[in-house]
Amino acid sequence: MNKETFCILPYMHALIQTDGKIKLCCNSVEESAPYVYDQPFNGLINNKLHNKVREEMEKGIKPKECSRCYNLENNNIISYRQEQNYVNKDRDVKVELTYLDVRFNNTCNLKCIMCSSNCSSLWVEDEQKLSQMNSHKEYFSNRVNFYDKNKFKWSIENDVVESIKQNSQTLERIHFAGGEPLLSKQHTSLLHYLIEMGISNKLTISYNTNIILIDEEVINLWNKFKTVKVFLSIDGTANILEYIRYPLKYSDIIRVFDLIEKNSGSNIRYVFHYTVTALNLLTLPDFIEYKINLPYSKISPTELFTIDCVYSPAFLSVNVLPKNLISSVLNKLTLLINIYPNYAKTIQHINDKIIAAANTNSTFSFNDTVAYCRDLDRIRNTDSSFILNPILAFL
């Protein structure tokens, strides 16, 4: 295999999106993708897309679908491809589905500011209202025109859960996202089946979840699995988090933290996941110290958190921010590396990802971000001034 192009994931992994499309992984870029209901279960990694990408990699060609990883590597930033190759370095390279990432639908209990109706059913109404407003009218009109609630019914209509059950013996890991995965009936049904069949103690499951639906019942189910890794979507504290993850309440987060601490077994690992946008980059250094000093022993006590930078919608990307603000944040991150040497590697990785996002081209400015937030404020009866004003001070 050509180490410059090879990735293990197309040989062992498939992602099923909320609308039933199959992707190579969460970082891949697909212009056209096959649908899960057009494939037999073993076709999840034997479809035209996976076959094409494996063939190109084996020829030393960098598939365009994997451009995000290659672009990071060109900037000397460790990519998801490199991470997965390292984690699976002792695995035999063969075409066998062992890792499934599934998003059963777009049903969600939040409408996060960087999300869309494709991943949150609650966004439908707000997109319709935004499409009638002047700022970003065309962008939201396209979302409204594209949305079809029927395309999110694939997991019910096509017995995909039953197919997963029938082929679960080959699986080593299942990742659940959404929508909000803890709202999915298919997710709960699958967990009960895996436990009843005696498979759960050999299986790793993982999640991206907005945390507030975690309860004793789901923790008791998780306690029966070999390993559970739960990525908690936390992008700030108090009112910042409430604004970004509307209509979440910070008090509910603290309640779940306490529940986790009381009920979770040693097999469950909770890790914060921070989504970096133009709205919360400025407060990121403060959030790092908040996380380090958080008084919970079961929420990644030896880790900091993972991050992703938003690229879409483009008016929420960090590249719209004033350059002096970005420099200020990067300088603070450098200071934190010296103050907290145990977290130096992670903070440096965060630093590198921000630089990569900030250096991408943009046709938008922070004025576009402000216009978007103020439109949302009118719809949701919120007030973004406490976030916008400290950023505007850098202009």
Secondary structure, DSSP 8 states (H G I E B T S, - for coil): --TTT--SHHHHEEEE-TTSBEES-TT---SS--BGGGS-GGGGSSSHHHHHHHHHHHTT---GGGHHHHHHHHTT---HHHHHHHHTTTS-------EEEE------S---TT--TTT-TTHHHHHHHHTTSSTTHHHHHHHHHH--GGGGGHHHHT-HHHHHHHTGGG-SEEEE-SS-GGG-HHHHHHHHHHHHTT-GGG-EEEEEE-STT--HHHHHHHTTSSEEEEEEE--SSHHHHHHHTTT--HHHHHHHHHHHHHH--TTEEEEEEEEE-TTTSTTHHHHHHHHHT---TTB-TT--EEEEE--SSGGGSGGGS-HHHHHHHHHHHHHHHHH-GGGHHHHHHHHHHHHHHHTS--S--HHHHHHHHHHHHHHHT---HHHHHHHHTT-
